[in-house]
Amino acid sequence: MAGRTRIRARLALTAVTGLALTVSGLAVGAPPTSAAPACASVDPGGGSWPSYGHDLSNSRTQDQESSIGAANVASLKAHWSFSTAAGGGGTVQTTPAVADGCVFFGTSSGRMLALNADTGAVVWSVQLVSPSTPAGLGGLLVGAPAVDSAAHRVIVAVDQTGGPFVVSLDELTGATQWTSLPVDSVTDGPWGAVSGDNAGPTVANGKVFLGFYGSEFTADARGGFVILDEATGSRLAHTYIIPDADYALGYRGASVWATAAIDPVGGYAYVGTGNPGGHPAPGADPSQFPQCVGTLPGQPCNAAIEHPNSDAILKIDFHSAPPLLGTIVGVYKGNPENYAGGLDRQPACANAGNVEAGVGGDGVNGWSVACLQLDLDFGASPNLIVGPGGLVVGELQKSGVYHAVDAATMNKSWTTPIGGPCAACNAASTASDANGIYGEGAPGGIMVSLGLTGAYRWGTPVGDGVHYESTSTANGVAYTVDNAGFLDAFDAGTGAPVLKHPLAGDVGQPVSDVSSAGVAIARHTVYAAEAGYVVAYGL
């Protein structure tokens, strides 16, 4: 998510490492704290990791790493560690960005930081909003920042309930360059009162793409995305996943939790959606909803309905001028909410589909019991992969199925399950390289690798149950952080475990969380985030 995390274990962090920041007195809106340290000036090689997915394809693979491999990864040692506890607390819910000698990340309490990548010393720190600001799922800063080195920008999305927005910060100082208007709010419609953002921004060709969600437990929920001008933050496109005409029929939801992948050559963005919701609007012809089959005579259809654009992968125009910019030009429908199509086309769904789990009364956008809904979003972020037949967009759905789709036609190339269907499962972003795809399936926690045509290569138990932490790869090693706070590494060719290292041993405190944190590999260093910590490992 940066991926999406519905279940968040929030830790009370009370102790800090020697490199922890003490900035609790900084006022919101004040200039960043002055700091003598600067970003590391020497480039040791090993590449950078400037955004959530490392690159516009969201490969989550460092192709410039050559020092750390399967044969020596077990020898990694902590070079430095950082705790958020003294800097306003909060957790790190995403993969750090590493660029130009600094490590950039935000916290769930609304603070954005830049650390020297070699020492962990604070270069700058700024409180973007008050920690008491109403926040969406996961906290105030959930998605990873995106660094544009050429423009010296750090683009950050703020998950403020009812008005998520984007900020551009000076890469060297943390000073605010611009603050966007809310990407969705009550100005756009009543559904904006509960909008939020878990995705990270994707920056390409002078534009910023960001998806947003609508609360799944409200009657008005409506997901969508914006495209902003990178230089000014002004809105270039604002698109709801469910068109106005279909929204009027009663369709709801279609949130975007994931960080988009972008093909800058073709000029398209790709991202998954989730959370179908709603019921037929009063007066709507029930015959247009397949879920209304079996409605009792003289009674309204109460079925939970599912729009084709929800639980789907979208192809979006990212190259045209407005008003075509932001147009949805292709849709691939994944598994429906009940996993096996047709289970919602029966009388119980038609007549009692508004009896929902997890909400009181008719929450409209919960999970319908009678329609056998399981909450099977696309919560992981997509990978753009060059497969045997050309460019493919692949994305893991909470059904446990990895879907590979022809990027040109949006038709299915192949599908392979790596986990089982579950409301709290399979939302961890996957990685891809020239040999295959890597990710952890749930429930149960099995790290799996698939070939580029969907064949199983290997599977190795991790055993942490529900798992939201993303997977990253570099130089023949697949990495993740597990819920128990271990840095796990696997031989990418065989699946053999080659490292299971407790972060707690390096920070001096227990480290465990159920979050969407992750691992960045850059500068011949492995940067692991979990709970309230970032730890840098090297040989």
LINNOR-V977603 format. One record per pair of residues at least 6 apart in sequence whose ideal C-beta (glycine too) atoms are under 6 Angstrom apart, sorted by the first residue. I is the first residue (numbers start at 1). GAP is how many residues later the second one is. D is the distance in Angstrom with one decimal. If there is no record, write none. Layout:
BEGIN
{{I,GAP,D} {I,GAP,D}}
END
This chain:
BEGIN
{{1,197,5.2} {1,256,5.0} {1,378,5.2} {1,426,5.6} {1,515,4.6} {2,50,5.2} {2,92,4.3} {2,141,4.4} {2,142,5.3} {2,198,4.8} {2,257,5.5} {2,514,5.4} {3,377,5.9} {3,424,5.8} {3,426,5.0} {3,513,4.1} {4,194,5.2} {4,253,3.5} {4,375,3.8} {4,423,5.0} {5,133,5.3} {5,463,4.7} {5,510,5.8} {5,511,4.7} {6,418,5.9} {7,417,5.4} {7,507,5.4} {8,130,5.8} {9,504,5.3} {9,505,4.4} {11,520,5.3} {13,72,4.0} {13,76,5.8} {13,519,4.3} {15,494,5.0} {16,67,4.1} {16,69,4.5} {16,70,4.7} {17,64,4.8} {17,66,5.0} {17,490,5.6} {19,61,5.9} {19,63,5.2} {19,101,4.6} {20,63,4.3} {20,66,4.3} {21,65,5.7} {21,66,3.8} {21,101,4.9} {21,104,5.9} {22,64,4.6} {23,10,5.4} {23,64,4.9} {23,102,5.3} {24,64,5.9} {26,101,5.3} {28,99,5.2} {28,102,4.8} {32,92,4.4} {32,94,4.2} {32,142,3.6} {33,92,5.1} {35,87,5.4} {35,88,5.6} {35,89,5.8} {37,79,5.2} {37,84,3.9} {37,86,5.3} {38,85,6.0} {39,61,5.7} {39,62,3.5} {39,63,3.9} {39,84,5.8} {40,61,3.5} {40,76,5.4} {40,77,4.9} {40,78,4.3} {44,479,5.4} {44,480,5.8} {46,18,5.7} {46,19,5.5} {46,476,5.9} {46,477,4.7} {46,478,3.8} {47,15,5.3} {47,17,3.2} {47,475,5.5} {48,50,5.6} {48,51,4.5} {48,474,5.1} {49,49,4.3} {49,471,3.9} {49,473,4.4} {50,47,5.5} {50,49,4.3} {50,97,4.2} {51,46,6.0} {51,95,4.3} {52,43,5.6} {52,92,3.6} {52,148,4.0} {52,207,4.6} {53,7,5.3} {54,6,5.5} {56,148,5.5} {56,206,4.6} {56,208,5.9} {57,204,5.6} {57,327,3.8} {58,203,4.3} {58,323,5.2} {58,324,6.0} {58,325,5.3} {59,373,5.2} {60,371,3.7} {60,412,4.8} {61,370,5.5} {61,372,4.6} {61,412,4.6} {62,412,3.8} {62,459,4.0} {65,409,3.9} {65,410,4.3} {65,456,5.5} {67,457,4.5} {69,406,4.8} {69,407,5.4} {70,406,5.2} {70,407,5.5} {70,421,4.3} {70,428,5.2} {73,404,5.4} {73,416,5.0} {73,425,5.2} {73,426,5.0} {74,424,5.8} {74,425,5.1} {75,464,5.9} {76,461,4.2} {78,428,3.8} {78,457,5.5} {78,459,5.8} {79,457,4.7} {79,459,5.0} {80,40,3.4} {80,456,5.2} {81,425,5.3} {81,426,4.8} {81,454,4.5} {82,38,5.0} {82,452,4.8} {83,449,5.7} {83,450,5.6} {84,6,5.4} {84,23,5.0} {84,448,4.3} {85,447,5.8} {87,24,5.9} {88,21,4.8} {88,23,5.0} {88,43,5.8} {89,20,5.4} {90,17,3.4} {90,18,4.1} {90,19,3.1} {91,17,4.8} {91,440,5.5} {91,441,5.2} {92,13,5.5} {92,425,5.6} {92,437,4.3} {93,15,5.8} {93,45,4.9} {93,49,4.7} {93,422,5.2} {93,423,5.4} {94,49,6.0} {94,50,4.2} {95,49,5.2} {95,423,3.4} {95,425,5.4} {96,7,5.1} {96,9,4.3} {96,424,5.1} {96,431,5.2} {96,433,5.5} {96,438,5.9} {97,7,4.4} {97,47,5.7} {97,48,5.1} {97,50,5.2} {98,19,5.9} {98,422,5.1} {98,424,3.9} {99,48,4.1} {99,50,5.6} {100,49,5.4} {101,16,5.3} {102,12,4.6} {102,15,5.6} {102,21,5.8} {103,12,4.6} {103,14,5.1} {103,424,6.0} {104,10,5.3} {104,41,4.9} {104,50,5.6} {106,6,4.7} {106,35,2.9} {107,34,5.9} {108,31,2.4} {109,22,4.2} {110,17,6.0} {110,18,5.3} {110,19,4.5} {110,21,5.5} {110,30,3.8} {111,16,5.2} {112,14,5.4} {112,16,5.6} {112,44,5.7} {113,12,4.8} {114,9,4.4} {114,10,5.0} {115,7,6.0} {116,7,5.8} {117,406,5.8} {124,49,5.9} {124,50,3.6} {126,48,4.6} {128,30,5.7} {128,39,6.0} {129,11,6.0} {133,27,5.6} {134,27,4.2} {135,24,5.7} {136,23,4.3} {136,25,5.2} {136,60,2.9} {138,60,5.9} {140,19,5.6} {142,17,5.1} {142,56,4.7} {143,14,4.9} {143,56,4.9} {143,57,3.2} {144,56,4.0} {145,9,5.1} {145,11,4.8} {146,9,4.6} {146,55,4.8} {146,57,4.6} {147,7,5.4} {148,55,5.4} {152,19,4.3} {153,15,5.1} {154,15,4.5} {154,17,5.3} {155,13,5.6} {155,46,4.7} {155,48,5.6} {155,53,5.8} {156,11,4.9} {157,9,5.4} {157,40,5.0} {157,44,5.3} {157,53,5.6} {158,7,5.4} {159,37,5.1} {159,38,4.9} {161,35,5.6} {162,31,4.9} {163,19,3.9} {163,22,4.6} {164,19,5.3} {164,32,5.4} {164,33,3.9} {164,48,5.8} {165,15,5.0} {165,17,5.2} {166,14,4.3} {167,12,5.2} {168,9,4.2} {168,10,4.9} {170,7,5.9} {178,54,6.0} {178,55,4.1} {180,48,5.8} {180,53,3.9} {183,29,5.3} {183,43,4.5} {184,8,4.9} {184,11,4.1} {184,28,5.1} {185,7,4.1} {186,6,4.6} {186,7,5.2} {190,30,5.2} {191,23,5.4} {191,29,3.7} {191,31,4.1} {194,21,3.7} {194,24,5.0} {195,17,5.4} {195,19,5.7} {196,17,5.5} {197,15,4.8} {198,59,5.0} {199,12,4.6} {199,59,5.9} {199,60,4.8} {200,59,4.3} {201,7,5.0} {201,9,4.9} {202,7,4.6} {202,58,4.7} {202,60,5.5} {203,27,6.0} {204,58,4.8} {204,60,5.1} {205,59,5.8} {206,24,5.0} {207,20,5.4} {207,23,5.8} {208,20,4.2} {208,22,5.3} {209,18,5.6} {209,51,4.9} {209,60,5.2} {210,16,5.6} {211,14,4.3} {211,45,2.8} {211,60,5.7} {212,12,6.0} {213,10,5.1} {213,42,3.4} {213,44,6.0} {214,7,3.4} {214,8,4.5} {214,9,5.1} {214,41,5.7} {215,6,5.6} {216,59,4.7} {216,149,4.8} {217,142,5.0} {217,146,4.9} {217,149,5.9} {219,145,4.1} {221,31,5.1} {221,32,5.1} {221,56,5.8} {221,144,4.4} {222,18,5.6} {223,18,5.2} {223,31,4.6} {223,32,3.4} {223,33,5.1} {224,15,5.4} {224,16,4.2} {224,17,5.5} {225,14,5.8} {225,31,5.6} {226,9,5.9} {226,12,5.1} {227,9,4.8} {227,10,4.1} {227,99,5.2} {229,7,5.7} {236,86,5.9} {236,89,5.8} {237,88,4.6} {237,89,2.8} {239,87,4.5} {241,13,3.6} {241,32,5.4} {241,68,4.8} {242,9,5.0} {242,12,5.0} {242,65,5.2} {249,32,5.5} {249,35,5.1} {250,28,4.7} {250,29,5.5} {250,30,4.7} {250,31,3.9} {250,34,5.9} {251,27,5.0} {251,56,4.2} {252,25,3.9} {252,26,3.3} {252,113,5.2} {253,22,3.9} {253,23,5.1} {253,24,3.6} {253,57,5.5} {253,112,5.3} {254,19,4.9} {254,53,6.0} {254,55,5.4} {254,56,4.0} {255,19,5.4} {255,20,4.4} {256,15,5.8} {256,17,5.7} {257,122,4.8} {258,13,5.4} {258,14,5.1} {258,123,4.2} {259,122,4.4} {260,9,4.7} {260,11,4.0} {261,9,5.0} {261,121,4.7} {261,123,4.6} {262,7,4.9} {267,51,5.4} {267,52,2.7} {268,47,5.4} {268,50,5.5} {269,47,4.4} {269,49,4.4} {270,45,5.8} {270,112,5.2} {270,123,4.5} {271,43,5.8} {272,41,5.0} {272,106,2.5} {272,123,4.9} {273,37,5.3} {273,39,5.3} {274,37,6.0} {274,103,2.4} {274,104,5.7} {275,102,5.9} {276,30,3.9} {276,31,5.9} {276,34,3.7} {276,35,5.9} {276,61,5.7} {277,88,3.1} {278,27,5.7} {279,23,6.0} {279,75,5.8} {280,6,5.9} {280,9,5.5} {280,21,4.9} {286,6,3.8} {286,9,5.7} {286,15,4.1} {289,16,5.1} {290,55,5.5} {291,12,3.6} {291,14,5.4} {291,53,4.8} {291,58,5.5} {292,9,3.8} {292,11,5.3} {292,58,5.1} {293,52,4.9} {294,52,5.8} {294,53,3.4} {294,56,4.5} {295,6,4.5} {295,55,4.3} {296,55,5.6} {301,49,5.5} {302,49,5.8} {302,51,4.9} {302,52,4.5} {303,46,5.0} {303,47,4.9} {303,50,4.0} {304,49,4.3} {304,64,3.5} {304,67,4.4} {306,30,6.0} {306,31,5.9} {308,25,5.6} {309,22,5.8} {311,23,5.1} {311,65,5.9} {312,19,5.3} {312,21,4.9} {312,22,5.9} {313,19,4.5} {313,82,5.6} {313,92,5.8} {314,14,5.4} {314,17,5.9} {315,14,5.4} {315,15,3.4} {315,95,5.5} {316,12,5.7} {317,7,5.6} {317,8,5.9} {317,10,4.5} {317,12,5.5} {330,80,3.7} {332,73,4.6} {332,78,4.7} {334,63,4.8} {334,69,5.6} {335,41,5.6} {335,62,5.9} {335,64,4.0} {335,66,5.9} {337,36,4.0} {337,39,5.6} {338,6,5.4} {338,34,4.1} {338,35,5.8} {339,35,5.9} {339,60,5.6} {339,82,4.7} {343,29,4.8} {344,27,4.1} {348,22,4.4} {349,21,5.0} {349,22,3.9} {352,18,4.2} {353,15,4.8} {353,17,5.1} {353,18,4.7} {354,8,4.9} {355,14,5.2} {355,15,5.7} {356,7,5.4} {356,10,3.4} {356,11,5.9} {356,12,5.4} {357,9,6.0} {357,10,4.7} {357,12,5.6} {358,8,5.1} {359,7,4.0} {367,6,4.4} {367,8,5.1} {374,47,5.3} {374,49,5.9} {375,48,3.9} {376,21,5.9} {376,22,4.6} {376,23,4.5} {376,45,6.0} {377,21,5.2} {378,17,5.4} {378,19,5.2} {379,19,5.8} {379,48,3.2} {380,16,4.1} {380,47,5.6} {380,48,5.9} {380,49,4.5} {381,48,4.3} {382,11,5.3} {382,13,4.0} {383,11,4.8} {383,49,4.3} {384,9,5.7} {385,7,4.7} {385,9,5.6} {385,47,5.0} {387,65,5.0} {391,16,4.2} {392,12,5.0} {392,21,5.5} {393,12,5.1} {393,14,4.9} {394,10,4.5} {395,8,5.8} {396,6,5.0} {396,30,5.6} {396,34,5.4} {396,43,5.9} {398,27,5.9} {398,28,4.7} {398,29,5.8} {399,22,4.6} {400,17,5.0} {400,19,3.5} {400,20,4.8} {400,21,5.6} {400,26,5.0} {400,41,5.9} {401,14,5.2} {401,16,5.0} {402,14,5.3} {402,16,5.6} {403,12,5.2} {404,9,4.4} {404,10,4.9} {406,7,5.3} {414,40,3.8} {416,34,5.5} {416,38,4.3} {418,23,3.7} {418,30,4.3} {419,6,5.8} {419,7,4.8} {419,22,2.9} {419,23,5.0} {422,21,5.5} {424,42,5.0} {425,17,3.9} {425,18,5.5} {426,16,5.6} {427,41,5.6} {428,12,5.6} {428,39,5.4} {428,40,5.2} {428,41,5.8} {428,42,5.4} {429,41,3.9} {430,7,5.6} {430,9,3.4} {430,41,5.7} {431,7,4.7} {431,40,4.6} {431,41,5.5} {431,42,4.6} {433,40,5.5} {436,13,5.1} {436,14,5.5} {436,15,5.0} {436,21,5.6} {437,13,4.6} {438,11,5.1} {438,33,5.0} {438,35,5.8} {438,40,4.5} {439,32,4.9} {440,7,5.0} {440,22,5.8} {440,27,4.8} {441,7,5.4} {442,24,5.5} {442,25,5.1} {443,22,5.9} {445,17,4.1} {445,18,4.9} {445,19,4.5} {445,20,5.7} {445,22,5.4} {446,13,5.0} {446,15,5.7} {447,13,4.9} {447,15,5.4} {447,43,5.7} {448,11,4.7} {449,8,4.1} {449,9,5.2} {451,6,5.5} {458,37,3.2} {460,30,5.8} {460,35,4.3} {462,20,5.6} {464,18,4.2} {464,19,4.2} {464,20,6.0} {468,48,4.6} {469,11,5.3} {469,12,4.7} {469,48,5.4} {469,49,5.8} {470,48,3.9} {471,7,6.0} {471,9,4.9} {472,7,4.9} {472,47,4.5} {473,19,5.8} {474,47,4.1} {476,16,4.9} {477,12,5.2} {477,15,5.9} {478,12,4.7} {478,14,4.8} {479,10,5.2} {479,40,4.4} {480,8,5.3} {481,6,5.8} {481,36,5.9} {481,47,5.5} {481,49,4.7} {482,6,5.6} {483,31,5.3} {484,28,5.4} {485,18,4.9} {485,19,5.7} {485,26,3.4} {485,27,4.5} {485,45,5.6} {486,14,5.2} {486,16,5.5} {487,14,4.7} {487,41,4.9} {488,12,5.5} {489,9,5.1} {489,10,3.7} {490,7,5.8} {491,7,5.5} {503,8,4.3} {503,27,5.9} {503,32,5.5} {504,6,5.4} {504,7,4.7} {506,29,5.3} {507,26,5.1} {511,19,5.6} {511,20,5.1} {511,22,5.9} {513,17,5.7} {513,18,4.2} {517,12,4.3} {517,13,4.8} {519,9,5.1} {520,7,4.6} {525,11,5.3} {525,13,4.8} {526,11,4.4} {527,9,5.3} {528,7,5.2}}
END
